[in-house]
């Protein structure tokens, strides 16, 4: 199975505000897509229904996210990026080696993100340390779903 390809998408769009007026917003989203073209198509499809006027995709950047911890709590409306260092022992030099991995956690608060991350890591056999947790500016995250456009990611070829 092919892993996730996350892309940070920055969009500019007009949305309705109180009083019936429209206001231009610049927003960031994270989308799982096959490539840049697919990311632009998916983010346009996801965000366009909430816009009054034109929607413009300003920037698309690959994001190194290895895992997503989604929270079922309705109050969990923020996304936190966790830098996790996996610790291994180099058998030749007998020194510890740290390999950074970035994960995204949905939570209502910093403490909630830490708790959700630790809950998600229960049962892991690897030694790790949390190097950093920071709130992102992602308004929403759109994981790949098999029913998107009735397509599925291509299967990885067996070697």
LUMLOFI-955324 format. One record per residue: residue in three letters; residue number from 1; x, y, z of N, C-alpha, C, O in turn. Coordinates in nm, 2 decimals. Layout:
BEGIN
ala, NUM, X, Y, Z, X, Y, Z, X, Y, Z, X, Y, Z
...
end
This chain:
BEGIN
unk, 1, 0.08, -0.12, 0.00, 0.00, 0.00, 0.00, 0.09, 0.12, 0.00, 0.19, 0.13, 0.07
unk, 2, 0.05, 0.22, -0.08, 0.13, 0.34, -0.09, 0.10, 0.43, 0.03, -0.02, 0.44, 0.08
unk, 3, 0.20, 0.49, 0.09, 0.18, 0.58, 0.20, 0.12, 0.71, 0.16, 0.09, 0.74, 0.05
unk, 4, 0.09, 0.79, 0.27, 0.02, 0.92, 0.24, 0.12, 1.02, 0.19, 0.24, 1.02, 0.22
unk, 5, 0.07, 1.10, 0.10, 0.14, 1.22, 0.04, 0.07, 1.34, 0.09, -0.03, 1.38, 0.03
unk, 6, 0.12, 1.41, 0.19, 0.05, 1.52, 0.24, 0.10, 1.65, 0.18, 0.22, 1.67, 0.15
unk, 7, 0.01, 1.74, 0.14, 0.04, 1.87, 0.08, -0.03, 1.98, 0.16, -0.15, 1.97, 0.19
unk, 8, 0.05, 2.08, 0.20, -0.01, 2.20, 0.26, -0.06, 2.29, 0.15, 0.02, 2.33, 0.06
unk, 9, -0.18, 2.33, 0.15, -0.24, 2.41, 0.05, -0.29, 2.54, 0.11, -0.36, 2.55, 0.20
unk, 10, -0.24, 2.65, 0.05, -0.28, 2.79, 0.10, -0.37, 2.84, -0.01, -0.34, 2.85, -0.13
unk, 11, -0.49, 2.88, 0.04, -0.59, 2.93, -0.06, -0.64, 3.07, -0.01, -0.63, 3.11, 0.10
unk, 12, -0.68, 3.14, -0.11, -0.74, 3.27, -0.09, -0.89, 3.26, -0.14, -0.91, 3.22, -0.26
unk, 13, -0.98, 3.30, -0.06, -1.12, 3.29, -0.10, -1.21, 3.39, -0.03, -1.17, 3.45, 0.07
unk, 14, -1.32, 3.42, -0.09, -1.42, 3.51, -0.04, -1.52, 3.43, 0.03, -1.58, 3.33, -0.02
unk, 15, -1.55, 3.47, 0.16, -1.66, 3.40, 0.23, -1.75, 3.50, 0.30, -1.71, 3.61, 0.32
unk, 16, -1.87, 3.45, 0.32, -1.97, 3.54, 0.38, -1.94, 3.56, 0.53, -1.90, 3.47, 0.60
unk, 17, -1.96, 3.68, 0.58, -1.94, 3.71, 0.72, -2.07, 3.77, 0.77, -2.16, 3.79, 0.69
unk, 18, -2.08, 3.80, 0.90, -2.21, 3.85, 0.95, -2.25, 3.97, 0.88, -2.17, 4.06, 0.84
unk, 19, -2.38, 3.99, 0.86, -2.43, 4.10, 0.79, -2.44, 4.09, 0.64, -2.48, 4.18, 0.57
unk, 20, -2.42, 3.97, 0.59, -2.43, 3.94, 0.45, -2.31, 3.99, 0.37, -2.32, 3.98, 0.24
unk, 21, -2.21, 4.04, 0.43, -2.10, 4.09, 0.35, -2.00, 3.98, 0.32, -2.01, 3.87, 0.38
unk, 22, -1.92, 4.00, 0.22, -1.81, 3.90, 0.19, -1.68, 3.96, 0.23, -1.65, 4.08, 0.22
unk, 23, -1.59, 3.87, 0.27, -1.46, 3.91, 0.31, -1.36, 3.81, 0.26, -1.39, 3.69, 0.25
unk, 24, -1.24, 3.86, 0.22, -1.14, 3.77, 0.16, -1.06, 3.71, 0.27, -1.01, 3.78, 0.36
unk, 25, -1.04, 3.58, 0.27, -0.96, 3.51, 0.37, -0.84, 3.44, 0.30, -0.86, 3.39, 0.19
unk, 26, -0.73, 3.43, 0.37, -0.62, 3.34, 0.33, -0.62, 3.23, 0.44, -0.60, 3.26, 0.56
unk, 27, -0.63, 3.11, 0.39, -0.63, 2.99, 0.48, -0.54, 2.88, 0.44, -0.51, 2.87, 0.32
unk, 28, -0.50, 2.80, 0.53, -0.41, 2.69, 0.51, -0.49, 2.56, 0.54, -0.56, 2.55, 0.64
unk, 29, -0.47, 2.46, 0.46, -0.53, 2.33, 0.47, -0.42, 2.22, 0.45, -0.32, 2.25, 0.38
unk, 30, -0.45, 2.10, 0.49, -0.36, 1.99, 0.46, -0.44, 1.89, 0.39, -0.55, 1.85, 0.43
unk, 31, -0.39, 1.84, 0.28, -0.47, 1.74, 0.20, -0.38, 1.62, 0.16, -0.26, 1.64, 0.13
unk, 32, -0.43, 1.51, 0.16, -0.36, 1.39, 0.11, -0.39, 1.37, -0.03, -0.51, 1.35, -0.07
unk, 33, -0.29, 1.37, -0.12, -0.31, 1.36, -0.26, -0.20, 1.28, -0.33, -0.09, 1.26, -0.27
unk, 34, -0.22, 1.25, -0.45, -0.12, 1.17, -0.53, 0.00, 1.26, -0.57, 0.11, 1.22, -0.57
unk, 35, -0.03, 1.38, -0.61, 0.07, 1.48, -0.66, 0.01, 1.62, -0.65, -0.09, 1.64, -0.59
unk, 36, 0.09, 1.72, -0.69, 0.05, 1.86, -0.68, -0.08, 1.88, -0.76, -0.17, 1.96, -0.70
unk, 37, -0.10, 1.83, -0.87, -0.22, 1.85, -0.95, -0.34, 1.79, -0.87, -0.45, 1.86, -0.87
unk, 38, -0.33, 1.67, -0.82, -0.44, 1.61, -0.74, -0.46, 1.69, -0.62, -0.58, 1.71, -0.58
unk, 39, -0.36, 1.75, -0.55, -0.38, 1.83, -0.43, -0.46, 1.95, -0.47, -0.55, 1.99, -0.39
unk, 40, -0.43, 2.02, -0.58, -0.51, 2.14, -0.62, -0.65, 2.10, -0.65, -0.74, 2.17, -0.61
unk, 41, -0.67, 1.99, -0.72, -0.81, 1.95, -0.75, -0.89, 1.91, -0.62, -1.00, 1.96, -0.61
unk, 42, -0.83, 1.84, -0.53, -0.89, 1.80, -0.41, -0.93, 1.92, -0.32, -1.04, 1.93, -0.26
unk, 43, -0.83, 2.01, -0.30, -0.86, 2.12, -0.21, -0.96, 2.22, -0.27, -1.04, 2.27, -0.20
unk, 44, -0.96, 2.23, -0.40, -1.07, 2.31, -0.46, -1.20, 2.25, -0.44, -1.30, 2.32, -0.41
unk, 45, -1.21, 2.12, -0.46, -1.34, 2.05, -0.44, -1.39, 2.06, -0.30, -1.51, 2.08, -0.27
unk, 46, -1.30, 2.05, -0.20, -1.33, 2.06, -0.06, -1.37, 2.20, -0.01, -1.46, 2.21, 0.07
unk, 47, -1.31, 2.30, -0.06, -1.32, 2.43, 0.00, -1.42, 2.52, -0.08, -1.49, 2.60, -0.03
unk, 48, -1.43, 2.49, -0.21, -1.52, 2.58, -0.30, -1.66, 2.59, -0.25, -1.72, 2.70, -0.26
unk, 49, -1.73, 2.48, -0.20, -1.87, 2.50, -0.16, -1.89, 2.60, -0.04, -2.00, 2.64, -0.02
unk, 50, -1.78, 2.64, 0.03, -1.80, 2.73, 0.14, -1.76, 2.87, 0.10, -1.75, 2.96, 0.18
unk, 51, -1.73, 2.90, -0.03, -1.69, 3.03, -0.08, -1.80, 3.10, -0.15, -1.88, 3.04, -0.22
unk, 52, -1.80, 3.23, -0.14, -1.89, 3.31, -0.21, -1.85, 3.35, -0.35, -1.93, 3.35, -0.45
unk, 53, -1.72, 3.37, -0.37, -1.67, 3.41, -0.49, -1.56, 3.32, -0.54, -1.57, 3.20, -0.52
unk, 54, -1.46, 3.38, -0.60, -1.35, 3.30, -0.66, -1.26, 3.24, -0.55, -1.24, 3.30, -0.44
unk, 55, -1.21, 3.12, -0.58, -1.12, 3.05, -0.49, -0.99, 3.04, -0.57, -0.99, 3.00, -0.68
unk, 56, -0.88, 3.08, -0.50, -0.75, 3.07, -0.57, -0.66, 3.00, -0.48, -0.64, 3.03, -0.36
unk, 57, -0.60, 2.89, -0.54, -0.49, 2.82, -0.47, -0.36, 2.89, -0.49, -0.31, 2.90, -0.60
unk, 58, -0.31, 2.95, -0.38, -0.19, 3.03, -0.38, -0.06, 2.96, -0.38, 0.04, 2.99, -0.44
unk, 59, -0.06, 2.84, -0.30, 0.06, 2.77, -0.28, 0.03, 2.63, -0.24, -0.06, 2.60, -0.17
unk, 60, 0.11, 2.53, -0.29, 0.11, 2.39, -0.25, 0.25, 2.35, -0.22, 0.34, 2.36, -0.30
unk, 61, 0.26, 2.30, -0.10, 0.40, 2.25, -0.05, 0.39, 2.11, 0.01, 0.29, 2.09, 0.09
unk, 62, 0.48, 2.02, -0.03, 0.47, 1.89, 0.04, 0.50, 1.91, 0.19, 0.58, 1.99, 0.23
unk, 63, 0.43, 1.83, 0.26, 0.44, 1.83, 0.41, 0.48, 1.69, 0.46, 0.43, 1.59, 0.42
unk, 64, 0.59, 1.69, 0.54, 0.64, 1.56, 0.59, 0.56, 1.52, 0.72, 0.60, 1.54, 0.83
unk, 65, 0.45, 1.45, 0.69, 0.36, 1.41, 0.80, 0.36, 1.25, 0.79, 0.32, 1.20, 0.69
unk, 66, 0.41, 1.18, 0.90, 0.41, 1.04, 0.89, 0.28, 0.97, 0.94, 0.25, 0.86, 0.91
unk, 67, 0.21, 1.04, 1.03, 0.09, 0.98, 1.09, 0.00, 1.09, 1.13, 0.04, 1.20, 1.17
unk, 68, -0.13, 1.06, 1.13, -0.24, 1.15, 1.17, -0.31, 1.09, 1.29, -0.36, 0.98, 1.28
unk, 69, -0.33, 1.17, 1.39, -0.41, 1.13, 1.51, -0.54, 1.21, 1.51, -0.53, 1.32, 1.56
unk, 70, -0.65, 1.16, 1.46, -0.77, 1.23, 1.46, -0.85, 1.21, 1.59, -0.85, 1.10, 1.65
unk, 71, -0.91, 1.31, 1.64, -0.98, 1.31, 1.76, -1.13, 1.32, 1.73, -1.18, 1.40, 1.65
unk, 72, -1.21, 1.23, 1.79, -1.36, 1.23, 1.77, -1.43, 1.34, 1.85, -1.55, 1.36, 1.82
unk, 73, -1.36, 1.41, 1.94, -1.42, 1.51, 2.02, -1.46, 1.63, 1.93, -1.38, 1.68, 1.86
unk, 74, -1.59, 1.68, 1.94, -1.63, 1.79, 1.86, -1.56, 1.92, 1.89, -1.55, 2.01, 1.81
unk, 75, -1.50, 1.93, 2.01, -1.43, 2.05, 2.05, -1.28, 2.05, 2.00, -1.22, 2.15, 2.01
unk, 76, -1.24, 1.94, 1.95, -1.10, 1.93, 1.90, -1.09, 2.00, 1.76, -1.10, 1.93, 1.66
unk, 77, -1.08, 2.13, 1.76, -1.08, 2.21, 1.63, -0.95, 2.26, 1.59, -0.94, 2.34, 1.50
unk, 78, -0.84, 2.22, 1.66, -0.71, 2.27, 1.62, -0.62, 2.15, 1.58, -0.65, 2.04, 1.62
unk, 79, -0.52, 2.18, 1.51, -0.42, 2.08, 1.47, -0.28, 2.11, 1.52, -0.24, 2.23, 1.51
unk, 80, -0.22, 2.02, 1.58, -0.09, 2.03, 1.64, 0.01, 1.94, 1.57, -0.02, 1.82, 1.54
unk, 81, 0.13, 1.99, 1.54, 0.24, 1.92, 1.48, 0.33, 1.87, 1.59, 0.38, 1.95, 1.66
unk, 82, 0.35, 1.74, 1.60, 0.44, 1.68, 1.70, 0.57, 1.63, 1.63, 0.56, 1.55, 1.54
unk, 83, 0.68, 1.68, 1.68, 0.81, 1.63, 1.63, 0.85, 1.52, 1.73, 0.87, 1.55, 1.85
unk, 84, 0.86, 1.40, 1.68, 0.89, 1.28, 1.77, 1.02, 1.22, 1.72, 1.04, 1.19, 1.60
unk, 85, 1.11, 1.21, 1.81, 1.24, 1.15, 1.78, 1.24, 1.00, 1.82, 1.22, 0.97, 1.94
unk, 86, 1.25, 0.91, 1.72, 1.26, 0.77, 1.75, 1.41, 0.74, 1.78, 1.50, 0.78, 1.71
unk, 87, 1.43, 0.67, 1.89, 1.57, 0.64, 1.94, 1.61, 0.50, 1.91, 1.54, 0.41, 1.95
unk, 88, 1.72, 0.49, 1.84, 1.78, 0.35, 1.82, 1.92, 0.35, 1.86, 1.98, 0.46, 1.88
unk, 89, 1.97, 0.23, 1.88, 2.11, 0.22, 1.93, 2.20, 0.17, 1.81, 2.17, 0.07, 1.75
unk, 90, 2.30, 0.25, 1.78, 2.40, 0.21, 1.68, 2.49, 0.10, 1.74, 2.56, 0.13, 1.83
unk, 91, 2.48, -0.02, 1.69, 2.55, -0.13, 1.74, 2.70, -0.12, 1.73, 2.77, -0.17, 1.82
unk, 92, 2.75, -0.06, 1.63, 2.89, -0.04, 1.61, 2.95, 0.06, 1.71, 3.05, 0.03, 1.78
unk, 93, 2.89, 0.17, 1.72, 2.95, 0.28, 1.81, 2.89, 0.28, 1.95, 2.94, 0.36, 2.03
unk, 94, 2.78, 0.20, 1.97, 2.71, 0.20, 2.10, 2.66, 0.34, 2.14, 2.66, 0.37, 2.26
unk, 95, 2.62, 0.42, 2.04, 2.56, 0.55, 2.07, 2.41, 0.55, 2.02, 2.37, 0.47, 1.94
unk, 96, 2.34, 0.64, 2.08, 2.20, 0.65, 2.05, 2.18, 0.74, 1.92, 2.26, 0.83, 1.90
unk, 97, 2.09, 0.70, 1.84, 2.06, 0.77, 1.72, 1.92, 0.81, 1.72, 1.83, 0.73, 1.76
unk, 98, 1.89, 0.94, 1.69, 1.76, 0.99, 1.69, 1.71, 1.02, 1.55, 1.78, 1.09, 1.47
unk, 99, 1.60, 0.97, 1.51, 1.54, 0.99, 1.38, 1.41, 1.07, 1.40, 1.31, 1.02, 1.46
unk, 100, 1.40, 1.19, 1.34, 1.28, 1.27, 1.36, 1.17, 1.22, 1.27, 1.19, 1.18, 1.16
unk, 101, 1.05, 1.23, 1.33, 0.92, 1.20, 1.25, 0.82, 1.30, 1.29, 0.81, 1.34, 1.41
unk, 102, 0.74, 1.35, 1.20, 0.64, 1.45, 1.23, 0.50, 1.39, 1.22, 0.47, 1.32, 1.12
unk, 103, 0.42, 1.42, 1.32, 0.28, 1.36, 1.33, 0.19, 1.48, 1.35, 0.23, 1.58, 1.42
unk, 104, 0.07, 1.47, 1.31, -0.03, 1.57, 1.32, -0.14, 1.52, 1.42, -0.19, 1.41, 1.40
unk, 105, -0.18, 1.60, 1.52, -0.27, 1.56, 1.62, -0.39, 1.66, 1.62, -0.36, 1.78, 1.63
unk, 106, -0.51, 1.61, 1.62, -0.63, 1.70, 1.63, -0.66, 1.71, 1.78, -0.68, 1.60, 1.84
unk, 107, -0.68, 1.83, 1.83, -0.71, 1.85, 1.97, -0.77, 1.99, 2.00, -0.76, 2.07, 1.91
unk, 108, -0.82, 2.01, 2.11, -0.88, 2.14, 2.15, -0.77, 2.22, 2.22, -0.79, 2.35, 2.22
unk, 109, -0.67, 2.16, 2.27, -0.57, 2.24, 2.34, -0.43, 2.17, 2.33, -0.42, 2.06, 2.29
unk, 110, -0.33, 2.24, 2.38, -0.20, 2.18, 2.38, -0.19, 2.05, 2.46, -0.14, 1.95, 2.42
unk, 111, -0.25, 2.06, 2.58, -0.26, 1.94, 2.67, -0.33, 1.83, 2.61, -0.29, 1.71, 2.62
unk, 112, -0.44, 1.86, 2.54, -0.52, 1.76, 2.47, -0.44, 1.70, 2.36, -0.45, 1.58, 2.33
unk, 113, -0.36, 1.77, 2.29, -0.27, 1.72, 2.18, -0.17, 1.62, 2.24, -0.14, 1.52, 2.18
unk, 114, -0.11, 1.66, 2.35, -0.01, 1.58, 2.42, -0.08, 1.44, 2.46, -0.02, 1.34, 2.44
unk, 115, -0.19, 1.45, 2.52, -0.26, 1.33, 2.57, -0.30, 1.24, 2.45, -0.29, 1.12, 2.46
unk, 116, -0.36, 1.30, 2.34, -0.40, 1.23, 2.23, -0.28, 1.16, 2.16, -0.29, 1.05, 2.12
unk, 117, -0.17, 1.23, 2.15, -0.05, 1.17, 2.10, 0.00, 1.05, 2.18, 0.03, 0.95, 2.12
unk, 118, 0.01, 1.07, 2.31, 0.05, 0.96, 2.39, -0.04, 0.84, 2.39, 0.00, 0.73, 2.39
unk, 119, -0.17, 0.87, 2.38, -0.27, 0.76, 2.36, -0.25, 0.69, 2.23, -0.25, 0.56, 2.23
unk, 120, -0.22, 0.76, 2.12, -0.19, 0.70, 1.99, -0.07, 0.62, 1.99, -0.05, 0.53, 1.90
unk, 121, 0.03, 0.65, 2.07, 0.16, 0.59, 2.07, 0.16, 0.47, 2.16, 0.26, 0.39, 2.17
unk, 122, 0.06, 0.45, 2.24, 0.05, 0.33, 2.33, 0.07, 0.20, 2.25, 0.02, 0.19, 2.14
unk, 123, 0.15, 0.11, 2.30, 0.17, -0.01, 2.24, 0.29, -0.01, 2.14, 0.32, -0.12, 2.09
unk, 124, 0.34, 0.10, 2.11, 0.46, 0.10, 2.02, 0.58, 0.04, 2.09, 0.60, 0.07, 2.21
unk, 125, 0.65, -0.03, 2.02, 0.77, -0.10, 2.07, 0.89, -0.01, 2.07, 0.99, -0.04, 2.13
unk, 126, 0.89, 0.09, 1.99, 1.00, 0.18, 1.97, 1.02, 0.28, 2.08, 0.92, 0.33, 2.14
unk, 127, 1.14, 0.31, 2.12, 1.17, 0.42, 2.21, 1.16, 0.55, 2.14, 1.21, 0.56, 2.03
unk, 128, 1.10, 0.65, 2.20, 1.08, 0.78, 2.14, 1.08, 0.89, 2.24, 1.06, 0.86, 2.36
unk, 129, 1.10, 1.01, 2.20, 1.09, 1.13, 2.28, 1.02, 1.24, 2.20, 1.03, 1.24, 2.08
unk, 130, 0.94, 1.32, 2.27, 0.87, 1.43, 2.21, 0.97, 1.54, 2.21, 1.01, 1.59, 2.31
unk, 131, 1.01, 1.59, 2.09, 1.10, 1.70, 2.08, 1.03, 1.84, 2.07, 1.08, 1.94, 2.12
unk, 132, 0.91, 1.84, 2.02, 0.83, 1.97, 2.01, 0.69, 1.94, 1.97, 0.65, 1.84, 1.91
unk, 133, 0.60, 2.03, 2.02, 0.46, 2.03, 1.98, 0.43, 2.17, 1.95, 0.45, 2.26, 2.04
unk, 134, 0.37, 2.20, 1.84, 0.33, 2.33, 1.80, 0.20, 2.33, 1.73, 0.17, 2.24, 1.65
unk, 135, 0.12, 2.44, 1.76, -0.01, 2.45, 1.69, 0.01, 2.49, 1.55, 0.10, 2.58, 1.52
unk, 136, -0.06, 2.43, 1.46, -0.05, 2.47, 1.32, -0.16, 2.57, 1.29, -0.25, 2.60, 1.37
unk, 137, -0.15, 2.63, 1.17, -0.26, 2.72, 1.12, -0.35, 2.65, 1.02, -0.43, 2.72, 0.95
unk, 138, -0.35, 2.52, 1.02, -0.44, 2.44, 0.93, -0.59, 2.46, 0.98, -0.62, 2.44, 1.10
unk, 139, -0.67, 2.50, 0.89, -0.81, 2.51, 0.92, -0.88, 2.38, 0.92, -0.97, 2.35, 1.00
unk, 140, -0.83, 2.29, 0.83, -0.89, 2.15, 0.83, -0.78, 2.06, 0.76, -0.69, 2.11, 0.69
unk, 141, -0.80, 1.93, 0.78, -0.72, 1.83, 0.72, -0.81, 1.73, 0.64, -0.91, 1.69, 0.69
unk, 142, -0.77, 1.70, 0.52, -0.85, 1.62, 0.43, -0.77, 1.49, 0.40, -0.70, 1.49, 0.30
unk, 143, -0.79, 1.38, 0.48, -0.72, 1.25, 0.44, -0.78, 1.20, 0.32, -0.90, 1.23, 0.28
unk, 144, -0.71, 1.11, 0.25, -0.76, 1.04, 0.13, -0.87, 0.95, 0.17, -0.86, 0.88, 0.27
unk, 145, -0.98, 0.95, 0.09, -1.09, 0.85, 0.11, -1.11, 0.78, -0.02, -1.11, 0.84, -0.13
unk, 146, -1.13, 0.65, -0.02, -1.14, 0.57, -0.14, -1.25, 0.61, -0.23, -1.25, 0.59, -0.35
unk, 147, -1.36, 0.67, -0.17, -1.47, 0.71, -0.25, -1.45, 0.85, -0.32, -1.54, 0.90, -0.39
unk, 148, -1.34, 0.92, -0.29, -1.32, 1.05, -0.36, -1.31, 1.03, -0.51, -1.23, 0.96, -0.56
unk, 149, -1.40, 1.09, -0.58, -1.41, 1.08, -0.73, -1.42, 0.94, -0.78, -1.39, 0.91, -0.89
unk, 150, -1.46, 0.85, -0.69, -1.47, 0.71, -0.72, -1.34, 0.65, -0.77, -1.34, 0.56, -0.86
unk, 151, -1.23, 0.70, -0.72, -1.10, 0.65, -0.76, -1.03, 0.60, -0.64, -1.07, 0.63, -0.52
unk, 152, -0.93, 0.52, -0.66, -0.85, 0.47, -0.55, -0.71, 0.49, -0.58, -0.67, 0.50, -0.70
unk, 153, -0.62, 0.50, -0.48, -0.48, 0.52, -0.51, -0.43, 0.39, -0.58, -0.48, 0.28, -0.54
unk, 154, -0.34, 0.40, -0.67, -0.30, 0.28, -0.74, -0.22, 0.19, -0.64, -0.16, 0.24, -0.55
unk, 155, -0.23, 0.06, -0.67, -0.16, -0.04, -0.58, -0.01, -0.03, -0.61, 0.03, -0.01, -0.72
unk, 156, 0.06, -0.05, -0.50, 0.21, -0.05, -0.52, 0.25, -0.18, -0.59, 0.20, -0.29, -0.55
unk, 157, 0.34, -0.17, -0.68, 0.38, -0.29, -0.76, 0.47, -0.38, -0.67, 0.55, -0.34, -0.60
unk, 158, 0.45, -0.51, -0.68, 0.52, -0.61, -0.61, 0.66, -0.63, -0.68, 0.66, -0.63, -0.80
unk, 159, 0.76, -0.64, -0.60, 0.89, -0.66, -0.66, 0.95, -0.80, -0.63, 1.06, -0.83, -0.68
end
